[in-house]
Amino acid sequence: MNTSRRNFILDTGLTASGIALLSNGMSSCVSASDKVIVALIGCKGMGFTDLSAFLQQPGVICAALCDVDSNILNQRAAEVEKLTGKRPDVYEDFRKVIDRKDIDVVIVGTPDHWHCLPMVYACQSGKDVYCEKPLGRTIEECNLMVKAAQKYKRVVQVGQWQRSDPHWKNAVEYVHSGKLGRVRSARAWSYVGWKGSIPIAPDSPVPEGVNYDMWLGPAPSRPFNINRFHFTFRWYWEYAGGLMTDWGVHLLDYALFGMNQYVPKSVMASGGKYAFPGDAMQTPDTMMTIYDFGDFNIVWDHTIGIYGQNYGRGHGVAFIGEFGTLVVDRKGWEVYPETTSTSAQQGMKPVPLQPSTGKGLELHVKNFLDCIKTREKPNCDIETGAHIARIASLGNIAYRLGRQVNWDGDKQAFKNDPEADKLILANYRAPWELPKL
Ligand SMILES: NC(=O)c1ccc[n+]([C@@H]2O[C@H](COP(=O)([O-])OP(=O)(O)OC[C@H]3O[C@@H](n4cnc5c(N)ncnc54)[C@H](O)[C@@H]3O)[C@@H](O)[C@H]2O)c1
């Protein structure tokens, strides 16, 4: 870390000096001195990557870390101290972090089943929030989170950082230019070649230093099992939604954006544990979801254990047009002219790889920090994050019901489908409950 920046952080102290009221009437929690006091809830994986990106920005101070695993908490506190010269305060219970008046921003880096309550409570206490994706585990949570951000006038950035990486937007602009001709199909995929089977493991004693009941929180009570814990929680319905929501929110977001259509008429999905039938994962290792928009389809396609040969990319979005196909992923975008139809006579030229800046996360964090001062909407605002979390969730609901579902985007409800309606609900374990807003 650059020494002058380190000294700047050491020199600034930890207390925000005042609450500014900006001209548009939305209260900013950022102090007039341009310091931003940040706390991280959920410190192991992406949450700490996010915090590290925050700490690269001028004026950011990490005052507090919170985790229910004290091993991780202490390790991360030592890392922050090494980076900034000051050890943050550490907490096991996130409500104590939310109660602190000096904190401007909360980063929510917990597993999906633990995004909603810290985010809503933070909004209620006047903090702005950087919340990891998918915004909520269930549609009911997403709806409440939108309500909280709107009611308490908070700036919320959802961690879909592709929304701030310029090459994704440039790719969408190319699609919107019409040069591809009519696009009848867009395909988004995630082929996770590096991941193998998760062998079944017996339940075991809770590891020392872990508050497991607090890790479970609103999820059903059950004995500790290592497979359902750090990182691999994402393969269990009680905590997350598998690859359909994990990568789906990043990539379907751009598929919808590119097609300028946001609400499908119907959704169907098919898949299963085809690669690893007997293993410990609940969510499907192989799955396809078709979103029908009336005159075009968006297809979601995921596999675990295969890298795949979708344009040589393990993930991406392809807009398949009459004259050519544009493919975009985190590396960049390019266009392949159509060669097998009369459309090829349009004389379309290939567009070579237009590379990414490689700074998506950094730009996303910077955009959020700018917005907490201006009170403008950030690049992945709460409505955008909630919408795509709902759309990805619809894929899982269709898969779990084994049939087509029809969604009413205006009412945010299924059309005459009480069975599907049940899968919208959060169903929290007491004493946790969704706040009434
Ligand atoms: N934006 C991205 O590119 C990206 C990448 C990876 C993960 N993510 C998202 O980040 C989130 C976390 O994923 P991960 O892979 O980093 O998970 P992880 O399991 O590695 O880390 C989660 C941390 O949260 C802690 N935690 C759990 N419950 C808590 C509670 N009640 N209070 C405080 N701490 C608690 C855990 O102990 C753990 O340290 C997920 O929602 C995931 O989808 C986003």
Ligand as a Chemical Component Dictionary entry (heavy atoms), coordinates in Angstrom:
data_LIG
# 
_chem_comp.id                   LIG 
_chem_comp.type                 NON-POLYMER 
_chem_comp.pdbx_formal_charge   0 
_chem_comp.three_letter_code    LIG 
# 
loop_
_chem_comp_atom.comp_id 
_chem_comp_atom.atom_id 
_chem_comp_atom.alt_atom_id 
_chem_comp_atom.type_symbol 
_chem_comp_atom.charge 
_chem_comp_atom.model_Cartn_x 
_chem_comp_atom.model_Cartn_y 
_chem_comp_atom.model_Cartn_z 
_chem_comp_atom.pdbx_ordinal 
LIG N1  N1  N 0  -20.044 -10.315 -6.772 1  
LIG C1  C1  C 0  -19.325 -11.386 -6.984 2  
LIG O1  O1  O 0  -18.598 -11.486 -7.985 3  
LIG C2  C2  C 0  -19.353 -12.500 -5.967 4  
LIG C3  C3  C 0  -18.369 -13.497 -5.987 5  
LIG C4  C4  C 0  -18.444 -14.491 -4.999 6  
LIG C5  C5  C 0  -19.463 -14.489 -4.055 7  
LIG N2  N2  N 1  -20.400 -13.495 -4.091 8  
LIG C6  C6  C 0  -21.499 -13.474 -3.088 9  
LIG O2  O2  O 0  -20.951 -13.166 -1.810 10 
LIG C7  C7  C 0  -21.696 -13.819 -0.772 11 
LIG C8  C8  C 0  -20.748 -14.608 0.124  12 
LIG O3  O3  O 0  -20.186 -15.645 -0.653 13 
LIG P1  P1  P 0  -18.756 -16.263 -0.278 14 
LIG O4  O4  O 0  -18.416 -17.251 -1.301 15 
LIG O5  O5  O -1 -17.827 -15.148 -0.020 16 
LIG O6  O6  O 0  -19.137 -16.990 1.104  17 
LIG P2  P2  P 0  -18.190 -17.484 2.307  18 
LIG O7  O7  O 0  -18.878 -18.629 2.921  19 
LIG O8  O8  O 0  -16.800 -17.669 1.801  20 
LIG O9  O9  O 0  -18.181 -16.224 3.288  21 
LIG C9  C9  C 0  -19.331 -15.827 4.000  22 
LIG C10 C10 C 0  -18.906 -15.319 5.369  23 
LIG O10 O10 O 0  -20.074 -14.851 6.046  24 
LIG C11 C11 C 0  -19.994 -15.292 7.407  25 
LIG N3  N3  N 0  -21.334 -15.266 8.005  26 
LIG C12 C12 C 0  -22.361 -16.155 7.871  27 
LIG N4  N4  N 0  -23.421 -15.760 8.584  28 
LIG C13 C13 C 0  -23.072 -14.607 9.195  29 
LIG C14 C14 C 0  -23.743 -13.700 10.069 30 
LIG N5  N5  N 0  -24.994 -13.921 10.489 31 
LIG N6  N6  N 0  -23.086 -12.613 10.505 32 
LIG C15 C15 C 0  -21.806 -12.378 10.122 33 
LIG N7  N7  N 0  -21.112 -13.196 9.307  34 
LIG C16 C16 C 0  -21.741 -14.293 8.839  35 
LIG C17 C17 C 0  -19.377 -16.656 7.300  36 
LIG O11 O11 O 0  -18.881 -17.119 8.542  37 
LIG C18 C18 C 0  -18.298 -16.419 6.255  38 
LIG O12 O12 O 0  -17.116 -15.938 6.852  39 
LIG C19 C19 C 0  -22.710 -14.710 -1.474 40 
LIG O13 O13 O 0  -23.967 -14.103 -1.466 41 
LIG C20 C20 C 0  -22.174 -14.809 -2.903 42 
LIG O14 O14 O 0  -23.183 -14.998 -3.872 43 
LIG C21 C21 C 0  -20.364 -12.503 -5.005 44 
# 
loop_
_chem_comp_bond.comp_id 
_chem_comp_bond.atom_id_1 
_chem_comp_bond.atom_id_2 
_chem_comp_bond.value_order 
_chem_comp_bond.pdbx_ordinal 
LIG N1  C1  SING 1  
LIG C1  O1  DOUB 2  
LIG C1  C2  SING 3  
LIG C2  C3  SING 4  
LIG C2  C21 DOUB 5  
LIG C3  C4  DOUB 6  
LIG C4  C5  SING 7  
LIG C5  N2  DOUB 8  
LIG N2  C6  SING 9  
LIG N2  C21 SING 10 
LIG C6  O2  SING 11 
LIG C6  C20 SING 12 
LIG O2  C7  SING 13 
LIG C7  C8  SING 14 
LIG C7  C19 SING 15 
LIG C8  O3  SING 16 
LIG O3  P1  SING 17 
LIG P1  O4  DOUB 18 
LIG P1  O5  SING 19 
LIG P1  O6  SING 20 
LIG O6  P2  SING 21 
LIG P2  O7  DOUB 22 
LIG P2  O8  SING 23 
LIG P2  O9  SING 24 
LIG O9  C9  SING 25 
LIG C9  C10 SING 26 
LIG C10 O10 SING 27 
LIG C10 C18 SING 28 
LIG O10 C11 SING 29 
LIG C11 N3  SING 30 
LIG C11 C17 SING 31 
LIG N3  C12 SING 32 
LIG N3  C16 SING 33 
LIG C12 N4  DOUB 34 
LIG N4  C13 SING 35 
LIG C13 C14 SING 36 
LIG C13 C16 DOUB 37 
LIG C14 N5  SING 38 
LIG C14 N6  DOUB 39 
LIG N6  C15 SING 40 
LIG C15 N7  DOUB 41 
LIG N7  C16 SING 42 
LIG C17 O11 SING 43 
LIG C17 C18 SING 44 
LIG C18 O12 SING 45 
LIG C19 O13 SING 46 
LIG C19 C20 SING 47 
LIG C20 O14 SING 48 
# 
